[in-house]
Amino acid sequence: MGEINQLVASSRFDSSMRMGHINLILDFQEYVLGADLMTTKIVNLVSHPLVQHKLSLMREKGRSTKSFRELLNEIGMLLCYEVTRDLPLEMVDIDTPLAPMKAPQIAGKKLTLAPILRAGVGFLDGMLALVPSARVAHIGLYRDPVTFQAIEYFFKAPHDLSDRTVVLVDPMLATGNSACAAVALLKSRGARDIRFVCLLAAPEGIAQFQKEHPDVPVWTAAVDEKLNDHGYILPGLGDAGDRMFGTK
């Protein structure tokens, strides 16, 4: 997978990039999935300088729990800006202090944010600061330490998600198992427009996610090298939940 890693490295650090829409999946297909899977879905690499700077600070092993939590909240706001940039608008009549006018507002039902517990809640405050009227779903999953499979322990969401844009959030897309299970739960509530936002992704996780849910686009701040034997992203930033809550 050296060719993939070279692509990721050159894409992530190209100073000419601002918002990189990189069709990584076509490259993964040759090296990871095999030629039988064809997809045109895009992995959106958010290369904004502020996002990359804050991510680098979060990677440092000496970063305090307080600082890590604050940075995750700030990046959550920045990533929310990117993932919502194409929401539909409609023109409505309003009155300014001087004159009536037609002005654009976001159309349709309220956005739904869906963090995967527990680390996903680190994104929530920053995103709600931008879209305070958003509904919030909570998805409780933990990863079996042996099989790496996602095990559900909690799921609470608006009853019908069919007419809502759902933004699924989790800091890490490692094996892809938790993200895949979370999307399946959201689809069981009727969700059709789902977008997945993460801080870091591994090539293996992207491949698995796109294999199971090719209709769900991904936004990430970085695609790292690989997974280690314990299913952690390398070089990564460690366990986001433990670092955010100070539990290890």
C-alpha positions as CSV (number, residue, x, y, z in Angstrom):
1,M,0.0,0.0,0.0
2,G,3.0,2.3,-0.4
3,E,1.4,4.0,-3.4
4,I,-1.6,4.9,-1.3
5,N,0.5,6.3,1.4
6,Q,2.5,8.4,-1.0
7,L,-0.7,9.8,-2.4
8,V,-2.1,10.6,1.0
9,A,1.2,12.3,2.2
10,S,1.5,14.4,-0.9
11,S,-2.1,15.4,-0.9
12,R,-2.2,16.3,2.8
13,F,0.8,18.6,2.8
14,D,0.5,20.3,-0.5
15,S,0.5,23.9,0.4
16,S,-1.5,24.9,-2.6
17,M,-4.5,22.9,-1.4
18,R,-7.4,24.4,0.6
19,M,-10.3,22.0,0.4
20,G,-9.0,18.8,-1.2
21,H,-11.6,16.6,-2.8
22,I,-9.5,13.6,-3.4
23,N,-10.9,10.5,-5.1
24,L,-8.9,8.1,-2.8
25,I,-11.4,5.3,-3.3
26,L,-10.4,4.5,-6.9
27,D,-6.8,4.1,-5.6
28,F,-7.9,1.9,-2.7
29,Q,-9.9,-0.2,-5.0
30,E,-6.8,-1.5,-6.8
31,Y,-4.7,-2.2,-3.7
32,V,-7.3,-3.0,-1.1
33,L,-10.7,-4.0,-2.4
34,G,-10.0,-5.6,-5.8
35,A,-11.2,-4.5,-9.2
36,D,-14.8,-5.8,-8.6
37,L,-15.8,-2.8,-6.6
38,M,-16.2,0.4,-8.6
39,T,-17.3,3.6,-6.8
40,T,-17.1,7.3,-7.6
41,K,-17.8,8.5,-4.1
42,I,-15.4,11.1,-2.7
43,V,-13.4,11.3,0.5
44,N,-13.2,14.9,1.3
45,L,-9.9,15.8,2.8
46,V,-10.2,19.1,4.8
47,S,-6.8,20.6,4.5
48,H,-7.6,24.1,5.8
49,P,-4.5,25.4,7.7
50,L,-6.4,25.9,10.9
51,V,-7.7,22.3,10.9
52,Q,-4.2,21.0,10.1
53,H,-2.5,23.1,12.8
54,K,-5.0,22.1,15.5
55,L,-4.7,18.4,14.5
56,S,-0.9,18.6,14.8
57,L,-1.3,20.0,18.4
58,M,-3.7,17.2,19.2
59,R,-1.3,14.5,18.0
60,E,1.3,15.6,20.6
61,K,1.5,13.0,23.4
62,G,2.1,15.6,26.1
63,R,-1.1,17.6,25.3
64,S,-3.3,18.0,28.4
65,T,-6.8,16.6,28.6
66,K,-8.2,20.1,28.8
67,S,-6.3,21.3,25.7
68,F,-7.1,18.1,23.8
69,R,-10.8,18.6,24.6
70,E,-10.8,22.2,23.6
71,L,-9.0,21.5,20.3
72,L,-11.5,18.7,19.4
73,N,-14.3,21.1,20.0
74,E,-12.7,23.8,17.8
75,I,-12.0,21.4,15.0
76,G,-15.6,20.1,15.2
77,M,-16.8,23.6,14.4
78,L,-14.4,23.9,11.4
79,L,-15.4,20.5,10.1
80,C,-19.1,21.3,10.5
81,Y,-18.6,24.3,8.3
82,E,-17.1,22.1,5.5
83,V,-19.7,19.3,5.7
84,T,-22.6,21.7,5.5
85,R,-21.3,23.9,2.7
86,D,-23.8,22.4,0.1
87,L,-27.0,22.4,2.2
88,P,-30.0,23.6,0.1
89,L,-31.2,27.2,0.5
90,E,-34.6,28.8,-0.1
91,M,-35.6,32.4,-0.5
92,V,-37.9,33.8,2.2
93,D,-39.4,37.2,2.9
94,I,-37.9,39.2,5.7
95,D,-37.9,42.8,6.9
96,T,-34.6,44.6,7.6
97,P,-34.7,47.8,9.7
98,L,-34.9,49.7,6.3
99,A,-36.8,47.6,3.8
100,P,-38.4,44.3,3.0
101,M,-36.3,41.8,1.0
102,K,-36.0,38.2,0.0
103,A,-33.1,36.5,1.8
104,P,-31.6,32.9,1.7
105,Q,-32.2,30.5,4.5
106,I,-31.4,26.8,4.9
107,A,-34.3,24.8,3.5
108,G,-35.9,21.6,4.8
109,K,-36.1,20.0,8.2
110,K,-33.5,20.6,10.9
111,L,-30.1,19.0,10.6
112,T,-29.4,16.0,12.8
113,L,-26.0,15.5,14.4
114,A,-25.2,11.9,15.4
115,P,-22.1,11.4,17.6
116,I,-20.8,7.9,18.2
117,L,-20.3,7.6,22.0
118,R,-18.2,8.4,23.7
119,A,-15.5,10.3,21.7
120,G,-17.9,11.6,19.1
121,V,-19.5,14.0,21.7
122,G,-16.2,16.0,21.6
123,F,-17.3,17.4,18.2
124,L,-20.8,18.2,19.4
125,D,-20.5,21.6,21.2
126,G,-18.5,23.1,18.3
127,M,-21.0,21.9,15.7
128,L,-24.0,23.0,17.8
129,A,-22.4,26.5,18.1
130,L,-22.8,26.7,14.3
131,V,-26.2,25.0,14.0
132,P,-27.9,25.4,17.4
133,S,-31.3,24.3,16.1
134,A,-29.9,20.9,15.1
135,R,-31.4,17.7,16.5
136,V,-29.0,15.3,18.2
137,A,-29.0,11.5,18.0
138,H,-26.7,9.4,20.3
139,I,-25.2,6.1,19.1
140,G,-23.6,4.0,21.8
141,L,-21.1,1.5,20.4
142,Y,-18.0,-0.1,21.8
143,R,-15.3,-2.1,20.0
144,D,-14.7,-5.7,21.1
145,P,-10.9,-5.8,21.9
146,V,-10.4,-9.2,20.2
147,T,-12.6,-9.2,17.1
148,F,-12.8,-5.3,16.7
149,Q,-16.5,-5.7,15.9
150,A,-18.8,-2.9,17.1
151,I,-21.3,-3.8,19.8
152,E,-24.3,-1.6,20.3
153,Y,-25.4,-0.6,23.8
154,F,-27.4,2.6,23.2
155,F,-29.3,4.3,20.3
156,K,-31.6,7.3,20.7
157,A,-32.6,9.3,17.6
158,P,-35.5,11.3,16.1
159,H,-38.1,8.7,15.1
160,D,-38.1,9.5,11.3
161,L,-34.8,10.7,9.7
162,S,-36.0,10.3,6.1
163,D,-36.3,14.0,5.5
164,R,-33.2,15.1,7.4
165,T,-29.6,15.5,6.6
166,V,-27.7,13.4,9.2
167,V,-24.1,14.2,10.1
168,L,-22.5,11.2,11.8
169,V,-19.4,12.1,13.8
170,D,-16.6,10.2,15.4
171,P,-12.9,11.3,15.7
172,M,-11.5,8.1,14.3
173,L,-12.3,5.9,11.2
174,A,-9.9,3.0,12.1
175,T,-11.3,-0.5,11.2
176,G,-14.5,1.1,10.0
177,N,-16.7,-1.3,12.0
178,S,-18.2,1.3,14.4
179,A,-18.9,3.7,11.6
180,C,-20.5,1.0,9.5
181,A,-22.7,-0.1,12.4
182,A,-23.7,3.4,13.2
183,V,-24.8,4.1,9.6
184,A,-26.8,0.9,9.6
185,L,-28.7,2.1,12.7
186,L,-29.4,5.5,11.1
187,K,-30.7,3.9,8.0
188,S,-33.0,1.7,10.1
189,R,-34.6,5.0,11.1
190,G,-35.1,6.0,7.5
191,A,-32.0,8.2,7.0
192,R,-31.1,8.7,3.4
193,D,-28.8,11.7,3.4
194,I,-25.9,10.7,5.7
195,R,-22.5,12.3,5.9
196,F,-19.7,11.0,8.0
197,V,-17.2,13.3,9.6
198,C,-14.0,12.2,11.4
199,L,-10.7,13.6,12.5
200,L,-8.4,10.8,11.3
201,A,-8.9,7.9,8.9
202,A,-6.9,4.8,8.1
203,P,-6.9,3.4,4.5
204,E,-8.3,0.1,5.9
205,G,-11.2,1.9,7.5
206,I,-12.1,4.0,4.4
207,A,-12.0,0.8,2.3
208,Q,-14.4,-1.1,4.6
209,F,-16.7,1.9,5.1
210,Q,-17.0,2.5,1.3
211,K,-17.5,-1.2,0.7
212,E,-20.5,-1.4,3.1
213,H,-21.9,2.1,2.6
214,P,-20.8,3.5,-0.8
215,D,-23.6,6.1,-0.7
216,V,-22.2,7.9,2.4
217,P,-19.4,10.5,1.7
218,V,-16.6,11.0,4.2
219,W,-15.0,14.2,5.5
220,T,-11.7,13.9,7.3
221,A,-8.8,16.1,8.4
222,A,-6.2,13.4,7.5
223,V,-5.7,9.9,6.2
224,D,-2.8,8.3,8.1
225,E,-0.5,5.4,7.2
226,K,-2.2,2.2,8.5
227,L,-3.6,0.3,11.5
228,N,-1.5,-1.5,14.1
229,D,-2.2,-5.0,15.4
230,H,-4.6,-3.5,18.0
231,G,-6.6,-1.6,15.4
232,Y,-5.2,1.8,16.3
233,I,-4.4,4.3,13.6
234,L,-0.7,5.0,13.0
235,P,0.8,7.5,13.6
236,G,-2.6,8.7,14.8
237,L,-3.1,10.4,18.1
238,G,-3.9,7.5,20.5
239,D,-7.4,6.8,21.9
240,A,-9.4,9.9,21.4
241,G,-11.9,9.0,24.1
242,D,-9.3,8.4,26.7
243,R,-7.4,11.5,25.9
244,M,-10.6,13.6,25.9
245,F,-11.9,12.3,29.2
246,G,-8.6,11.6,30.9
247,T,-9.4,8.0,31.5
248,K,-6.0,6.5,30.7
